[in-house]
Every structure is written in structure tokens, then in C-alpha cells.
């Protein structure tokens, strides 16, 4: 099947058909372009949606990482990846389909124009040949008519008796001239006719079939190109289907990772205060003043005073406990987090210790790197001056010392809060039975010690009836000395809660080292604080329950 043989006379129809093919190609390209815009807008809207619901990173407060929240954030991440795959689809369609179609349409228009110009030129040449043949034919016909007229004129004069011989001879010469010219035009016409027939045969059997064949091949290539673009249009999305499936699988795994029991435990960990429920309130006997007698003035006065004392104590106790079920006391955040409940304080201290340890590790790594660089500079002076590293090295050492002091201080607070939490149940039980709570000793950092060996074993007093949740601690009696120590090295004591000492200075020990590297000491003037255990030579007194004087 060939256009050249079957459609030899349908040049205009093929012109319109090839133009329609290019228009259809461009229409499909427009369709692909709009699909690309849809994919891009879809991906953009998905990314905006993810951005809208993603957690804000600017907040410094640590939010509870519940499994349901983590699962939702994972789903958002997977959806963001899914949006990225939609962008990949748009880019693939733009490059492989739309861009290719636009380039091919431009080339197709150029090729079609060239083939049609060749066809028009061939048709124009055939028309020119036909005109030449037709002109020679008309001229031959005209000369033949003139020759017939000349023959008729000669015959009329030859038969006319009155005509002179000269007229007859002249008519005869005119007849011969016209006959000769007719013969020449006849030969010209025959030659032009033969040439036209040859050109016409060549036009319809060689030139036009060749041009139409090229047009046919061009149109078939256009059809093949459309088929390839259809396939590429589908392949652009089929390539990302495995990745999209992984995104969806990730969403399913995120949904399966939700653990309601873990979330419930996290709620407990986030809000647990560490306090024990408040104990029973003691019975307050307000009827005792009714039965007093005039003769028992001293005793009644004592009872009245005791009643007032109990009332005051009761109010203080209620004040100390009721905030657990209402609003927490307002106040500035303290360095040792003593404003927080025990459990939350322990968590905050542990987090700070972990952060300080990470910073300490970084500073230690930097110190090691600086020392290595210094060794290299000392062995190869041309590479650098070792002295230039000394300021940075000194700064790093100071940072390490500062971080270690901070870690020791926070570990001391952590040990106190852990010890306080561990012994809280026994102290509360004793308080409920005896209606007396032994007061903890305040440390310079604002925490207190619950060690039973370090509590004041003084006489029981009515005003000592305090709850451990009271806002203020009353501690007028100093802790008893349990030994003494001698400073081996000097200590500056710049940090809060520490005690400065000179080399060879003798101090009283009022609290032993609990494993955090710090010992609580007191000077003779009553100034107290913590000193590094490794800086002192400790001597403890056996069975010491009160203040001991050393000579």
C-alpha cells in the first residue's frame, strides 16, 4: 500500500491530512503539559500539607514522643517522599514526553514543508511542460488554418481566367510558405507533445510517488512517535510505583508501630511527681478548753498554747500538701530544679548530666586533637607554631574543668533526690504514727539530705510537726561534725554551694562523700560547703552523734 500509486491525484487531501497529524501531535503535547502541571500542583500541595502538620522545630520544650505521634510524623515523612515521587513523574513526563514531542513537532513541520514544496515544484514543472505543448499545438493549428486559406486562395486564382500569371505565382509562393511553416509547427508540436508525455509519465510514476512516499513515511513516523510517547507517559508513572509502594508500606508500618501501653507508660513518666499521697490528718481537739478549771491555770495555759501551736502546724501542713491537687507553687526555675516534683527533678537532672557528658566528650576530643596537632608542630616546626595552640588548649582545659564541676554538682543533686525518693515512704510512715516529721538538712545547692545518721537527734517539739511538702524548711541547729579533714591542695570554691580552702587548712566534716566525689565540710566560723574529696585527708570519728571538738 503506497500513497504514490493509490493517491496520485490527492495532493491537496494529503496536504490537509499531514497538517491534521501535526495538529493532533501538538494537541497531545498540550494534554501532557496540563498533566505535568497537575502533578506539580499535587506535589506542591502535598508538601505544603506536610509542612503544615509537621512539628515545629523552634520549640525548645521537649514534647512527649508518644508512639501515636511518632507514627503520624513517620506518615508525614512518607507522604513527603510520596510528593517527591509525584515530582519525579512530572519531571520524567516533561523530559521524556513533552519535550520530545515539541522537538519532534518542530522537525515534522520542517520536513512536511520541504516535501510539499517539492510536490508543488514538480506540479509547476509539469504545468509548464503542458503549457509549452499546448502553445505549440495552438500555433500548429493556426498555421494549418493559414495554410488552408493560402491553398484556397491559390486554387481560386488558378481557376480564375481573369487572374494574371503574376498573381497566381504569388499565391503559389504564399501557399508554399504557409505549408512549410505548418510543417515546422507540426514537428514542434510533436516534439513538445512527446516531451510533455514523458514528463507527465515521470511526474506521476516517479516524482510524485517518491514525494508521497516520503510524506507517508513521515506520517508513519509521527504515528510511531505518538505510540512511544503514550508508552513513555505510562512508564513515567510505572517507574515510581515501587517507591510509592514502599511509601505506603512505610505508612502501614507506622500505623502498626503504635503501642498504647507504651504511650500510657510515657504519660506516667512525663507527669509523675514522685510524691506519696498525703497521709491522714490528725484529730484536732478543739473541746479541751471547755473542761479547763480555774485552779489549773498553768496547765490550761500550756494547753491553750499547745492548741494554738497545733492549729498553726495544721495550717502549715495543709498548705504544704494541698498544692499537689491544685496549682503548683509559682516561682523562678532554680538551677537544681528543686522547684519541680522529685521524679521530674530527677529526669531533668539526668538530662542535664547527659548533655554535660556529651559536651565533655566533645571538649576531650578537641583537647586530644589539639595535643596531636601540637606534637606535629613540635616535630615539624615548618608546619606551624606550637605556641599558637596554647590559648586554645588552655581554654579547652578550662572548659573541661568547668564541665566536670558541673557534672559533679548535678550528680550530687541527683544522688540527693534519688536518696530522698527512696527513703520517702519510711519517713512518711513515721510521720503519720508519731505526728512528727524529721526535717531534712538543706545543702548549699538548695536540696536536702535524708541520711538518718545526719539528722539532729534533738528532743521532740510541737512546732517540729512539719510535712515534707512544706514550702519553707526551718533548720536552726547546725549539723553535727562526724570527723575532720586537712586540705592537701588549695580549692577556690567559685561555684555555688562549694567551700574555698587553703592548703593545710583543717575543717570539720559534717557529711561524708556519697560517691559523687564531694564532701560537706564546715569551718570554725560556721561557714559550710562542699569540697572535693580528692583534695582532702579525711579522719572520721567513730560513733559520733554530736559536735566534736578537735585540738
C-alpha positions as CSV (number, residue, x, y, z in Angstrom):
1,X,0.0,0.0,0.0
2,X,1.6,3.2,-1.2
3,X,0.3,6.7,-1.3
4,X,2.2,7.4,-4.5
5,X,0.2,4.8,-6.5
6,X,-3.1,4.9,-4.7
7,X,-3.3,8.6,-4.1
8,X,-1.5,10.1,-7.1
9,X,-4.2,12.7,-7.7
10,X,-4.9,13.6,-4.0
11,X,-2.1,16.1,-3.3
12,X,-4.5,18.6,-1.6
13,X,-6.0,15.8,0.6
14,X,-2.6,14.7,1.7
15,X,-1.7,18.3,2.4
16,X,-4.6,18.5,4.8
17,X,-4.0,15.1,6.3
18,X,-0.4,15.8,7.2
19,X,-1.4,19.1,8.7
20,X,-4.0,17.4,10.8
21,X,-1.4,14.9,12.0
22,X,0.8,17.7,13.3
23,X,-2.1,19.4,14.9
24,X,-3.0,16.2,16.7
25,X,0.6,15.8,17.9
26,X,0.6,19.3,19.3
27,X,-2.8,18.7,21.0
28,X,-1.4,15.6,22.7
29,X,1.6,17.6,23.8
30,X,-0.7,20.2,25.3
31,X,-2.5,17.3,27.2
32,X,0.8,16.1,28.6
33,X,1.7,19.6,29.6
34,X,-1.5,20.0,31.6
35,X,-0.9,16.6,33.2
36,X,2.5,17.8,34.2
37,X,1.0,20.9,35.8
38,X,-1.5,18.8,37.7
39,X,1.3,16.5,39.1
40,X,3.4,19.6,40.1
41,X,0.5,21.2,41.8
42,X,-0.4,18.0,43.5
43,X,3.1,17.5,44.8
44,X,3.3,21.1,45.9
45,X,0.0,20.8,47.8
46,X,1.2,17.6,49.5
47,X,4.4,19.2,50.6
48,X,2.5,22.2,52.0
49,X,0.2,19.8,53.8
50,X,3.2,18.0,55.3
51,X,4.8,21.3,56.3
52,X,1.6,22.5,57.9
53,X,1.3,19.5,60.2
54,X,5.0,18.7,60.9
55,X,6.1,19.6,64.4
56,X,7.8,22.9,64.9
57,X,11.5,22.6,65.5
58,X,11.8,26.0,67.0
59,X,10.3,25.0,70.3
60,X,12.9,24.1,72.9
61,X,10.5,22.3,75.2
62,X,10.7,18.6,74.9
63,X,7.3,17.3,73.9
64,X,6.3,13.7,74.8
65,X,7.2,11.4,72.0
66,X,4.2,9.1,72.1
67,X,4.1,6.2,69.6
68,X,1.0,7.6,68.0
69,X,2.7,11.0,67.5
70,X,5.9,9.3,66.1
71,X,3.7,7.2,63.8
72,X,2.0,10.3,62.5
73,X,5.3,12.1,61.9
74,X,6.6,9.0,60.1
75,X,3.5,9.1,57.9
76,X,4.1,12.7,57.1
77,X,7.7,11.8,56.1
78,X,6.4,9.1,53.9
79,X,3.9,11.4,52.4
80,X,6.6,13.9,51.7
81,X,8.6,11.2,49.9
82,X,5.4,10.4,48.0
83,X,5.1,14.0,46.9
84,X,8.7,13.8,45.7
85,X,7.8,10.8,43.5
86,X,5.0,12.8,42.0
87,X,7.6,15.5,41.2
88,X,9.7,12.7,39.6
89,X,6.7,11.7,37.5
90,X,6.2,15.3,36.3
91,X,9.9,15.7,35.5
92,X,10.0,12.4,33.6
93,X,6.9,13.4,31.6
94,X,8.3,16.8,30.9
95,X,11.7,15.5,29.7
96,X,10.7,12.2,28.0
97,X,7.3,13.0,26.6
98,X,6.5,16.7,26.4
99,X,10.0,17.9,25.5
100,X,10.4,15.2,22.9
101,X,7.0,15.9,21.4
102,X,7.8,19.6,21.0
103,X,11.1,18.9,19.3
104,X,9.6,16.3,17.0
105,X,6.7,18.6,16.1
106,X,9.1,21.3,15.1
107,X,11.2,18.8,12.9
108,X,8.0,17.4,11.5
109,X,6.7,20.8,10.4
110,X,10.1,21.5,8.6
111,X,10.1,18.1,6.9
112,X,6.4,18.4,5.8
113,X,7.1,21.9,4.4
114,X,10.0,20.6,2.3
115,X,8.1,17.6,0.9
116,X,5.1,19.8,-0.1
117,X,7.4,22.3,-1.7
118,X,9.0,19.5,-3.8
119,X,5.5,18.3,-4.8
120,X,4.4,21.8,-5.8
121,X,7.6,22.3,-7.8
122,X,7.0,19.1,-9.6
123,X,3.4,20.1,-10.4
124,X,4.5,23.5,-11.5
125,X,7.1,22.0,-13.9
126,X,4.5,19.6,-15.4
127,X,2.2,22.6,-15.8
128,X,4.9,24.4,-17.6
129,X,5.5,21.5,-20.0
130,X,1.8,21.3,-20.6
131,X,1.7,25.0,-21.5
132,X,4.6,24.7,-23.9
133,X,2.9,21.7,-25.6
134,X,-0.4,23.5,-25.7
135,X,1.2,26.6,-27.2
136,X,2.9,24.6,-29.9
137,X,-0.3,22.8,-30.6
138,X,-2.3,26.0,-30.9
139,X,0.5,27.5,-33.2
140,X,0.4,24.4,-35.4
141,X,-3.4,24.6,-35.5
142,X,-3.2,28.3,-36.5
143,X,-0.6,27.7,-39.2
144,X,-2.6,24.8,-40.6
145,X,-5.6,27.2,-40.9
146,X,-3.4,29.8,-42.6
147,X,-2.1,27.1,-45.0
148,X,-5.7,26.1,-45.9
149,X,-6.6,29.7,-46.6
150,X,-3.5,30.1,-48.8
151,X,-4.4,26.9,-50.7
152,X,-8.0,28.1,-51.2
153,X,-6.7,31.4,-52.5
154,X,-4.3,29.8,-54.9
155,X,-6.9,27.4,-56.2
156,X,-9.3,30.3,-56.7
157,X,-6.8,32.4,-58.6
158,X,-5.6,29.4,-60.6
159,X,-9.1,28.7,-61.8
160,X,-9.9,32.4,-62.4
161,X,-9.3,33.2,-66.1
162,X,-9.1,36.8,-65.4
163,X,-6.2,36.4,-62.9
164,X,-2.8,37.3,-64.1
165,X,0.1,34.9,-64.1
166,X,1.9,37.0,-61.5
167,X,-1.0,36.8,-59.1
168,X,-1.2,33.1,-59.5
169,X,2.6,32.8,-58.9
170,X,2.4,35.0,-55.8
171,X,-0.5,32.9,-54.4
172,X,1.5,29.8,-55.1
173,X,4.6,31.1,-53.2
174,X,2.3,32.1,-50.3
175,X,0.9,28.6,-50.2
176,X,4.3,27.0,-50.2
177,X,5.4,29.3,-47.3
178,X,2.4,28.6,-45.2
179,X,2.7,24.8,-45.9
180,X,6.3,24.9,-44.8
181,X,5.5,26.8,-41.6
182,X,2.7,24.4,-40.9
183,X,5.1,21.5,-41.3
184,X,7.6,23.2,-38.9
185,X,4.9,23.8,-36.3
186,X,3.8,20.3,-36.7
187,X,7.2,19.0,-35.9
188,X,7.5,21.4,-33.0
189,X,4.1,20.3,-31.7
190,X,5.1,16.7,-32.0
191,X,8.3,17.3,-30.1
192,X,6.5,19.2,-27.3
193,X,3.8,16.6,-27.1
194,X,6.4,13.8,-26.8
195,X,8.3,15.8,-24.1
196,X,5.1,16.5,-22.2
197,X,4.1,12.9,-22.3
198,X,7.5,11.9,-21.0
199,X,7.4,14.5,-18.2
200,X,3.9,13.6,-17.3
201,X,4.8,9.9,-17.0
202,X,7.8,10.8,-15.0
203,X,5.7,13.1,-12.8
204,X,3.0,10.5,-12.0
205,X,5.1,7.4,-11.9
206,X,8.4,8.7,-10.4
207,X,8.4,12.1,-8.9
208,X,5.0,12.2,-7.2
209,X,5.3,8.6,-5.8
210,X,8.7,9.5,-4.3
211,X,7.3,12.6,-2.7
212,X,4.2,10.9,-1.5
213,X,6.3,8.0,-0.1
214,X,8.3,10.5,1.9
215,X,5.1,12.0,3.2
216,X,3.8,8.6,4.0
217,X,7.0,7.7,5.9
218,X,6.8,11.0,7.8
219,X,3.3,10.4,8.8
220,X,4.1,6.8,9.9
221,X,7.0,8.1,12.0
222,X,4.6,10.6,13.6
223,X,2.3,7.7,14.5
224,X,5.2,5.7,15.9
225,X,6.4,8.7,17.9
226,X,2.9,9.1,19.4
227,X,2.9,5.4,20.3
228,X,6.3,5.8,22.0
229,X,5.1,8.9,23.9
230,X,2.0,7.0,25.0
231,X,4.2,4.3,26.4
232,X,6.6,6.8,28.0
233,X,3.6,8.6,29.5
234,X,2.7,5.4,31.3
235,X,6.3,4.3,32.1
236,X,6.9,7.7,33.8
237,X,4.5,6.7,36.5
238,X,5.2,3.0,36.4
239,X,8.8,3.5,37.3
240,X,7.9,5.2,40.6
241,X,5.2,2.7,41.6
242,X,7.7,0.5,43.6
243,X,8.9,3.6,45.5
244,X,5.3,4.7,46.1
245,X,4.5,1.2,47.3
246,X,7.4,1.5,49.8
247,X,6.0,4.8,51.0
248,X,2.6,3.2,51.5
249,X,4.2,0.3,53.2
250,X,6.0,2.7,55.5
251,X,2.7,4.3,56.4
252,X,1.3,0.9,57.3
253,X,4.4,0.0,59.4
254,X,4.0,3.4,61.1
255,X,0.4,2.5,61.9
256,X,1.4,-0.9,63.3
257,X,4.1,0.7,65.5
258,X,1.5,2.5,67.6
259,X,1.7,1.0,71.1
260,X,-1.0,2.1,73.5
261,X,0.8,0.6,76.6
262,X,4.0,2.4,75.8
263,X,2.1,5.7,75.4
264,X,0.4,5.1,78.7
265,X,3.8,4.5,80.4
266,X,5.1,7.7,78.8
267,X,2.2,9.6,80.3
268,X,3.3,8.3,83.7
269,X,6.9,9.1,83.1
270,X,6.1,12.6,81.9
271,X,3.8,13.7,84.7
272,X,4.8,11.5,87.7
273,X,5.8,13.8,90.6
274,X,7.3,11.2,92.8
275,X,5.4,12.3,95.9
276,X,3.5,10.0,98.1
277,X,-0.3,10.5,98.6
278,X,-0.9,12.8,101.6
279,X,-1.4,11.0,104.9
280,X,-4.3,11.2,107.3
281,X,-4.9,14.5,109.1
282,X,-4.5,14.2,112.9
283,X,-7.5,14.8,115.1
284,X,-7.6,18.3,116.3
285,X,-9.3,18.5,119.8
286,X,-10.9,22.0,120.0
287,X,-13.1,21.0,123.0
288,X,-10.2,20.8,125.5
289,X,-10.6,24.4,126.6
290,X,-14.2,23.7,127.7
291,X,-13.1,21.4,130.5
292,X,-10.3,23.6,132.0
293,X,-10.7,24.8,135.6
294,X,-9.6,27.9,137.3
295,X,-7.2,26.0,139.6
296,X,-5.4,24.6,136.5
297,X,-4.3,27.9,135.2
298,X,-0.8,26.9,134.4
299,X,-1.8,23.7,132.8
300,X,-4.6,25.2,130.8
301,X,-2.4,28.0,129.6
302,X,0.0,25.4,128.5
303,X,-2.8,23.5,126.7
304,X,-4.0,26.7,125.1
305,X,-0.6,27.5,123.9
306,X,-0.3,23.9,122.6
307,X,-3.7,24.3,120.9
308,X,-2.5,27.4,119.1
309,X,0.7,25.7,118.1
310,X,-1.2,22.7,116.7
311,X,-3.6,24.9,114.8
312,X,-0.6,26.7,113.2
313,X,1.1,23.5,112.4
314,X,-2.1,22.1,110.9
315,X,-2.5,25.1,108.6
316,X,1.2,24.8,107.6
317,X,0.7,21.1,106.9
318,X,-2.4,21.6,104.8
319,X,-0.6,24.3,102.9
320,X,2.2,22.0,102.1
321,X,0.0,19.2,100.8
322,X,-2.9,20.8,99.1
323,X,-0.8,22.1,96.2
324,X,-0.4,18.6,94.9
325,X,-4.0,18.6,93.9
326,X,-4.2,22.2,92.8
327,X,-1.9,24.7,91.2
328,X,1.8,24.2,91.8
329,X,3.7,27.0,93.6
330,X,4.8,29.7,91.3
331,X,8.4,30.8,91.4
332,X,11.5,31.1,89.2
333,X,13.1,28.0,87.9
334,X,16.1,27.0,90.1
335,X,19.4,25.7,88.9
336,X,19.0,22.4,90.8
337,X,15.3,22.1,89.7
338,X,14.2,21.9,93.3
339,X,11.1,23.7,92.3
340,X,10.0,20.6,90.5
341,X,8.5,17.4,92.0
342,X,11.1,14.7,92.8
343,X,10.5,12.5,89.8
344,X,10.5,15.3,87.3
345,X,13.5,16.9,89.0
346,X,15.4,13.6,88.7
347,X,14.6,13.4,85.0
348,X,15.7,17.0,84.4
349,X,18.9,16.4,86.3
350,X,19.7,13.2,84.4
351,X,19.1,15.0,81.1
352,X,21.4,17.8,82.1
353,X,24.1,15.3,83.2
354,X,23.8,13.5,79.8
355,X,24.1,16.8,78.0
356,X,27.1,17.8,80.0
357,X,28.8,14.5,79.4
358,X,28.3,14.9,75.7
359,X,29.8,18.4,75.9
360,X,32.7,17.0,78.0
361,X,33.3,14.3,75.4
362,X,33.5,16.9,72.6
363,X,35.9,19.0,74.6
364,X,38.0,16.0,75.4
365,X,38.1,15.0,71.7
366,X,39.1,18.6,70.9
367,X,41.8,18.5,73.5
368,X,43.2,15.3,72.1
369,X,43.2,16.7,68.6
370,X,45.0,19.9,69.8
371,X,47.6,17.8,71.5
372,X,48.2,15.7,68.4
373,X,48.5,18.9,66.3
374,X,50.9,20.4,68.9
375,X,53.1,17.3,68.7
376,X,53.1,17.5,64.9
377,X,54.1,21.2,65.1
378,X,56.9,20.4,67.6
379,X,58.3,17.7,65.3
380,X,57.8,19.8,62.1
381,X,58.2,23.5,63.0
382,X,57.7,24.5,59.4
383,X,54.0,23.4,59.6
384,X,53.1,25.8,62.4
385,X,54.0,27.3,65.7
386,X,53.1,25.1,68.7
387,X,52.7,28.1,70.9
388,X,49.8,29.3,68.8
389,X,47.8,26.4,70.1
390,X,48.4,27.1,73.7
391,X,45.5,29.6,74.2
392,X,43.0,27.3,72.6
393,X,44.4,24.4,74.6
394,X,44.1,26.3,77.8
395,X,40.5,27.3,77.0
396,X,39.7,23.7,76.3
397,X,41.2,22.6,79.6
398,X,39.2,25.3,81.5
399,X,36.0,24.1,79.7
400,X,36.8,20.5,80.7
401,X,37.3,21.6,84.4
402,X,34.1,23.6,84.3
403,X,32.1,20.8,82.8
404,X,33.5,18.3,85.3
405,X,32.5,20.6,88.2
406,X,29.0,21.0,86.7
407,X,28.7,17.2,86.3
408,X,29.8,16.6,89.9
409,X,27.4,19.2,91.2
410,X,24.4,17.8,89.2
411,X,25.4,14.3,90.2
412,X,25.3,15.4,93.8
413,X,21.8,16.8,93.4
414,X,20.8,13.6,91.5
415,X,22.1,11.4,94.3
416,X,20.2,13.5,96.9
417,X,16.9,13.4,95.0
418,X,17.3,9.7,94.4
419,X,18.1,9.1,98.1
420,X,15.2,11.3,99.1
421,X,12.8,9.4,96.8
422,X,14.0,6.1,98.1
423,X,13.6,6.9,101.8
424,X,10.3,8.9,101.5
425,X,8.0,6.1,102.3
426,X,9.6,5.2,105.6
427,X,9.7,8.8,106.7
428,X,6.1,9.4,105.9
429,X,5.1,6.3,107.8
430,X,7.0,7.5,110.8
431,X,5.4,10.9,110.5
432,X,1.9,9.5,110.4
433,X,2.5,7.5,113.5
434,X,4.3,10.0,115.7
435,X,2.8,13.1,114.1
436,X,6.4,14.3,113.7
437,X,8.5,14.6,110.5
438,X,12.2,14.8,111.0
439,X,13.4,17.7,108.9
440,X,15.9,17.2,106.1
441,X,19.1,19.2,106.0
442,X,19.4,21.8,103.3
443,X,22.5,21.7,101.2
444,X,24.1,24.9,99.7
445,X,22.6,24.0,96.3
446,X,19.1,24.1,97.6
447,X,18.5,20.4,98.0
448,X,18.4,18.4,101.2
449,X,19.9,15.3,102.7
450,X,17.7,12.5,104.2
451,X,20.5,10.4,105.6
452,X,19.3,9.2,109.0
453,X,22.8,9.3,110.5
454,X,23.0,13.0,109.8
455,X,19.7,14.2,111.2
456,X,19.5,16.0,114.5
457,X,18.5,13.7,117.3
458,X,17.0,16.5,119.4
459,X,14.0,16.4,121.7
460,X,10.6,16.2,120.2
461,X,8.9,19.6,120.0
462,X,5.3,20.5,119.0
463,X,6.5,23.1,116.4
464,X,8.6,20.4,114.7
465,X,5.4,18.9,113.2
466,X,6.0,19.7,109.5
467,X,5.1,18.0,106.3
468,X,7.9,17.3,103.8
469,X,5.9,19.2,101.2
470,X,6.1,22.5,103.2
471,X,7.3,25.5,101.2
472,X,9.8,26.5,103.8
473,X,12.2,24.4,105.9
474,X,13.1,25.5,109.4
475,X,16.6,24.3,110.4
476,X,18.3,26.4,113.1
477,X,20.5,23.7,114.6
478,X,23.8,23.0,112.7
479,X,24.7,19.5,111.6
480,X,27.0,17.7,114.0
481,X,30.6,17.1,113.0
482,X,31.4,13.5,112.2
483,X,35.2,14.0,111.7
484,X,37.8,16.4,110.5
485,X,39.9,16.8,107.4
486,X,43.1,18.5,106.3
487,X,43.3,20.2,102.9
488,X,46.1,18.6,100.7
489,X,45.5,21.1,97.8
490,X,44.0,24.5,97.7
491,X,40.5,24.9,96.3
492,X,39.0,28.2,95.0
493,X,35.3,27.3,95.6
494,X,33.9,29.6,93.0
495,X,30.8,27.5,92.2
496,X,27.7,27.9,94.2
497,X,27.5,25.6,97.2
498,X,31.3,24.9,97.4
499,X,33.7,26.0,100.1
500,X,37.1,27.5,99.4
501,X,40.0,26.2,101.4
502,X,43.8,26.7,101.6
503,X,46.4,24.1,101.6
504,X,46.9,22.7,105.1
505,X,43.6,24.2,106.5
506,X,41.7,22.0,108.9
507,X,37.9,21.7,108.5
508,X,35.1,19.8,110.2
509,X,33.3,17.1,108.3
510,X,29.5,17.2,108.5
511,X,28.6,14.9,105.6
512,X,30.6,12.0,104.1
513,X,31.2,11.5,100.4
514,X,28.2,9.7,98.9
515,X,30.1,8.5,95.9
516,X,29.9,11.8,93.9
517,X,33.4,13.0,94.8
518,X,32.2,15.7,97.2
519,X,32.4,16.0,101.0
520,X,30.5,18.5,103.0
521,X,32.6,20.5,105.5
522,X,32.4,23.4,107.9
523,X,34.9,26.0,109.1
524,X,35.2,27.0,112.8
525,X,33.3,30.2,112.0
526,X,30.3,28.2,110.8
527,X,30.7,28.6,107.0
528,X,29.7,25.4,105.3
529,X,30.1,24.0,101.8
530,X,31.2,21.1,99.6
531,X,34.9,20.4,98.8
532,X,36.4,17.8,96.5
533,X,37.1,14.6,98.4
534,X,40.4,14.0,96.5
535,X,41.7,17.4,97.8
536,X,41.5,16.5,101.5
537,X,42.8,13.9,104.0
538,X,39.7,12.7,105.9
539,X,39.6,11.4,109.5
540,X,36.2,10.3,110.8
541,X,35.2,9.8,114.4
542,X,33.5,6.6,115.4
543,X,30.0,6.7,116.9
544,X,29.9,10.4,116.6
545,X,26.4,11.8,117.2
546,X,27.1,15.3,118.3
547,X,29.5,18.1,117.8
548,X,33.2,17.1,118.4
549,X,36.0,19.5,119.2
550,X,39.4,18.8,117.9
551,X,42.6,20.1,119.3
